[in-house]
């Protein structure tokens, strides 16, 4: 049995097993995490809303069901949390804004309903940047990185990253439009799964840019991500963009290993202009996977620079569409960065968007061709170690820096490809390093297998932040 100090950092799947066998009760676990939130979140600001009373009621209901022999699966009775852009009838959904701070939806997001149908206990709603863009609203206290509060915590799923890393939930939902599952997973030492676009419903989720937005789990291991993915994925009649393809039991094949899997690496894409610490950690990961009998192949990544340079323009137009009911009518309630993005979207022409769309189709086709010869592409998550907040402030004055950071993330929002982000070392400042595994569409099971194999051979994902 885990000790009280270890319990918040146990894996989601292990806690689920203990609850299912009645070695622990959901009420005990939920109480422990709520106590931890009460003790720590005043410093780290991960939660926008804590739902303590409701969470304990849901935990008691889970215990009662399990006592009757009813088990809903690997999330039953497990405390998790959701980013505050997921609609909830039982709590406000502000999406990091002041415009919507009092908004209580009349229905839940599909992903929220599916988590609760799986028996998960939702502890609360997690802090995020304004509208899921790059910065927090001036009236929002930004979450702090539990590894070192002087360093960047990513964007926009900041609360999701901090809460999961700090042991304030066993897993969380984030969203990703240009890297917002992957950046906070990277900066907080987590495993984040960005599913294939259309694999997880976006119904009842505040949009930043609908054709780029992805919803997915942020956890402490590939196995935990697989468990959450299995609960939320699948066709949704309320979201006509979701795939009808059946969702495989990812946990069932998790232990199949990587023998025979083809790992592709374009060394110029993955290492040119990349910090040596990031590149060295990726090289070590390649050796681990090769030692597990994966086959490593050299590949050529499609030209991506022009497409990445157009991410802000594409995002801006779709963001302007998402905010058309409130902007510019309520401009004074918007923070400066989101307002500037929407202004840019309103000024962007149809011919500009048509050119981006054609470039996007070209890239997606060439990437699909690449995946004819490999199963997984191995790349960094960011070209640099986690920057300090001071450095990020300086970066904010240069839009080219943002585009540089998007080098390994934005291409796969354009293509809709699934990616798994996972820790693969530490830098000289004792901050986590990370990498991505990218797959062909609907290959989340393959990514989870590969991630689990890597994590079975390494312990980077088991490291804990130094804070209490």
ABEGO torsion letter per residue (X at the ends): XBBAAAAAABBAAAAAAAAAAGABBAAAAAAAAAAAAAAAAAAAGABABBBAAAAAAAAAAAAAAAAAGBBAEAABGBBBBBBAABBBAABBBAGGBAAAAABBBABBBAAAAAAAAAGBBBAEBBBBBBGGBABBBAABBBBBBAABAABBAEOABAAAAAAAAAGABABBBBBBAAGAAAAAAAAAGBBBBBBBBGABBABGBBBABAAABBBBBBBABAAAAAAAAAAABEBBAABAABBABBBBBAAAAAAAEABGBBBBBBAAAAABGBBAAAAAAAAAAAAAAAAAGBBBBBBBBBBAAAAAAAAAAAAAAAAAAAAAAAOAAAAAABBAAAAAAAAAAAABBAAAAAAAAAAAAAAAAAAAAAAAABABBBBBABABBBBBAAAAAAAAABAAAAAAAAAAAAAAAAAGBBBBBBBAEBBAAGBBBBBBBBBBBGAAAAAAAAAAAAAAABAAAABBBABX
